[in-house]
Amino acid sequence: MTSKIKNNKWQFLTLILIVLMAISFGFYKSISDKNELKNSKNTIGIITEIEHRTSRGYFIHYDYKVNNKTYNDTQKLTIKKELINIGDKFKVIYSDNSFQNSELILEKPISE
C-alpha cells in the first residue's frame, strides 16, 4: 500500500513538472517574439476575417506583403469589433529576421 502511494506521488510531481515546463516555454516564446519585434519593419495589412472563439473573444485574420510574398497571421482583437471591417487596412510591424512574426497595429486605419 505504501509503495502505491509513493508511486502516485511521483506521478503527480512529474505531471506538475511537465505542466510548469510547458507554461515556462510558452512564456519564453511570447517574450522572445515581442523582443524580436522591437527591431522591426512595417508594411500594410488587410483584415481578411473576423472570427469569434467561444470564451476567448474575437480574433482577426490579416494578410500583409513582404518582398512580394503574402503572409497571413491572426491576433486577438483588442478594440471594439464594430470599429473594424473586413478589408480595412492597418499598419503591420514584422520581424526582419522572421517575416511570419508580426503584429497588426489597430490604433488607426490606413486610408488610401
C-alpha positions in Angstrom: 0.0 0.0 0.0 2.8 2.4 0.8 4.6 1.8 -2.5 1.4 2.6 -4.3 1.1 6.0 -2.6 4.7 6.8 -3.3 4.2 5.8 -6.9 1.1 8.1 -7.2 3.1 10.9 -5.6 5.9 10.7 -8.1 3.4 10.6 -11.0 1.7 13.7 -9.7 5.0 15.5 -9.2 6.1 14.5 -12.7 2.8 15.8 -14.2 3.2 19.1 -12.3 6.8 19.4 -13.6 5.7 18.9 -17.2 2.9 21.5 -16.9 5.3 24.0 -15.4 7.8 23.4 -18.2 5.1 23.9 -20.8 3.9 27.1 -19.2 7.6 28.4 -19.0 8.2 27.6 -22.7 5.0 29.4 -23.7 6.0 32.5 -21.6 9.6 32.4 -23.0 8.3 32.1 -26.6 5.9 35.1 -26.1 8.6 37.3 -24.7 11.2 36.4 -27.4 8.6 37.1 -30.1 7.9 40.5 -28.6 11.6 41.3 -28.3 12.1 40.4 -31.9 9.5 42.9 -33.0 11.4 45.8 -31.3 13.8 46.0 -34.3 11.1 45.6 -36.9 10.0 46.9 -40.2 6.4 47.8 -41.2 4.0 47.4 -44.1 0.3 47.5 -44.6 -2.0 44.6 -43.6 -5.6 44.0 -44.7 -8.2 42.3 -42.5 -9.5 39.2 -44.2 -11.7 37.6 -41.5 -13.2 38.3 -38.1 -13.7 35.2 -36.0 -15.4 34.6 -32.7 -14.0 32.0 -30.4 -16.2 30.9 -27.6 -15.0 32.0 -24.2 -11.9 33.7 -25.8 -13.4 36.6 -27.7 -12.8 37.9 -31.2 -9.8 37.3 -33.3 -8.8 38.9 -36.6 -7.0 37.3 -39.6 -4.9 39.6 -41.8 -2.7 39.4 -44.8 0.4 41.5 -45.5 3.2 41.5 -48.1 6.9 41.5 -47.6 9.2 41.3 -50.7 6.2 40.5 -52.9 5.3 37.5 -50.8 2.0 37.4 -48.9 1.9 36.3 -45.3 -1.1 35.9 -43.0 -1.4 36.0 -39.3 -4.1 36.0 -36.5 -4.3 38.1 -33.4 -6.8 38.8 -30.6 -9.0 41.8 -31.3 -8.2 44.5 -28.7 -10.6 47.1 -29.9 -14.4 47.1 -30.3 -15.5 44.7 -33.1 -17.8 47.4 -34.5 -14.8 49.7 -35.3 -13.3 47.3 -37.9 -14.5 45.6 -41.1 -13.1 43.0 -43.4 -10.9 44.9 -46.0 -9.8 47.6 -43.5 -6.1 48.4 -43.7 -3.8 48.9 -40.7 0.0 49.2 -40.1 1.7 45.8 -39.5 5.1 45.5 -37.9 7.1 42.4 -38.7 10.4 40.9 -37.7 13.3 41.5 -40.1 14.6 38.0 -39.1 11.3 36.1 -39.4 8.7 37.7 -41.7 6.0 35.4 -40.2 6.3 37.1 -36.8 4.1 40.1 -37.0 1.6 42.3 -35.2 -1.3 44.4 -36.5 -1.4 47.9 -35.0 -5.0 48.8 -34.5 -4.6 52.4 -33.4 -6.0 53.9 -36.6 -6.9 52.6 -40.0 -4.9 53.5 -43.1 -7.0 55.2 -45.8 -5.6 55.3 -49.3 
